[in-house]
Amino acid sequence: MSADAPRKKLKPATQLVHGGTLRSPFGEMSEALFLTQSFAYPTMEAAEARFKGDDPGFIYSRFSNPTVAMFEQRMCLLEGAEAARATASGMAAVTASLLAQVKAGDHVVAARALFGSCLYVVEDLLPRLGVASTLVDGADLSRWKAAVRPETKLFFLESPTNPGLDVYDLKAIADIAHNAGAKLVVDNVFATPMLQKPFEFGADVVVYSATKHIDGQGRCLGGVILASQALIEESIHNFLRQTGPAMSPFNAWVMLKGLETLPLRVAQQASSAARIADFLAEQKGVTRVLYPFRKDHPQEELARRQMLGGGTLVSFYVEDKAAAFRLANALQVIKISNNLGDAKSLITHPATTTHQRLSPEARATLGITEGMLRLSVGLEDVDDLVDDLAAGLAAVGRG
Ligand SMILES: Cc1ncc(COP(=O)(O)O)c(C=O)c1O
């Protein structure tokens, strides 16, 4: 295998097409898919050297594979990280990034507005393993400070959040974590790697569900953990190697292809999302629109400071559950699905799907009412999406 020779510092769009490429002796242009579990050694001595780390070659695809390595390297270049490890799903990335860094007796502080499965890991799983956790209102810096204990090891948050699209001050929260001797883990899924760079604001670990914008065409599950070389080597690498939530080489190959078009897709989807947010805000049946770059978003100033675009998701409120269901059921182009980041526009009703298991009080704290809808804006012509939503709103009116 040969790596493309390092050249002068290249811009992100170029890195996303060429970065991390390893070529086999065949000189293939498209990245090769190494769908293999293990690797053969020419001699026993070679096997010994590989296991001792004297020869950096591949050993077993649970922890290293050339196609997966290309994906990890390309993600490092995109994120400005020293090291990355790919995982089977976004949840594998979140779970490993937290579990690998704590032991019984430690304490984790997390923003309450978390994706449901992340909430399970923080609220249920960690305490069962003897790791205490505290959930705070992520927008209130005093809550993060007040939650700190001598044994606090990690802070964890998503920003923007799902589905409320709250924006948290990454720099201020990273400073509080570091003053407490803790590390900040950021789930950057909603922002996308194109629109927010958490390491620039002090994050120690960035995690993604690659299932979302990185694939971008609704095909494969995947995740990735990015951090310093030291942090990956000290805790993450061994945890993943021994517990085994590895990314399939096939999925890594799909993700590599996804990365090539990520900047184009995210730019188009974010531009359509901004236009749709403005359209929705003018409609009679819509009581409120949430979009981080709109003037009426409570953290618009922070969002503009921290993000390069408002993102590809828009949340909005109609009168009640009946209105939300009538609207979504009338859509022809936009599909009903709880996924996001796809080329296809997807709408979901958080109260009855992604956040169904929360108590009504917990949903209310997160602003998830029966009339809330979350729209993941895709790559369709924005005029068709606006027309589709207009037809959906008309159906609400017809009761
Ligand atoms: C913010 C966030 N984090 C993590 C995940 C989990 O990702 P996956 O479905 O790839 O496990 C999701 C999935 O929706 C998500 O929205």
The ligand as an SDF file (V2000), in Angstrom:
LIG
                    3D

 16 16  0  0  0  0  0  0  0  0999 V2000
  -27.3980   13.4740   17.9420 C   0  0  0  0  0  0  0  0  0  0  0  0
  -27.2770   12.0210   17.6720 C   0  0  0  0  0  0  0  0  0  0  0  0
  -26.2870   11.3070   18.2570 N   0  0  0  0  0  0  0  0  0  0  0  0
  -26.1450    9.9870   18.0550 C   0  0  0  0  0  0  0  0  0  0  0  0
  -27.0150    9.2960   17.2400 C   0  0  0  0  0  0  0  0  0  0  0  0
  -26.8520    7.8180   17.0760 C   0  0  0  0  0  0  0  0  0  0  0  0
  -26.4080    7.4660   15.8110 O   0  0  0  0  0  0  0  0  0  0  0  0
  -26.6510    6.0190   15.1610 P   0  0  0  0  0  0  0  0  0  0  0  0
  -28.0910    5.9350   14.8010 O   0  0  0  0  0  0  0  0  0  0  0  0
  -25.7220    6.0120   13.9790 O   0  0  0  0  0  0  0  0  0  0  0  0
  -26.2670    5.0070   16.1850 O   0  0  0  0  0  0  0  0  0  0  0  0
  -28.0530    9.9820   16.6080 C   0  0  0  0  0  0  0  0  0  0  0  0
  -29.0140    9.2470   15.7490 C   0  0  0  0  0  0  0  0  0  0  0  0
  -30.0740    9.7390   15.3970 O   0  0  0  0  0  0  0  0  0  0  0  0
  -28.1920   11.3710   16.8210 C   0  0  0  0  0  0  0  0  0  0  0  0
  -29.1840   12.0800   16.2530 O   0  0  0  0  0  0  0  0  0  0  0  0
  1  2  1  0
  2  3  1  0
  2 15  2  0
  3  4  2  0
  4  5  1  0
  5  6  1  0
  5 12  2  0
  6  7  1  0
  7  8  1  0
  8  9  2  0
  8 10  1  0
  8 11  1  0
 12 13  1  0
 12 15  1  0
 13 14  2  0
 15 16  1  0
M  END
$$$$
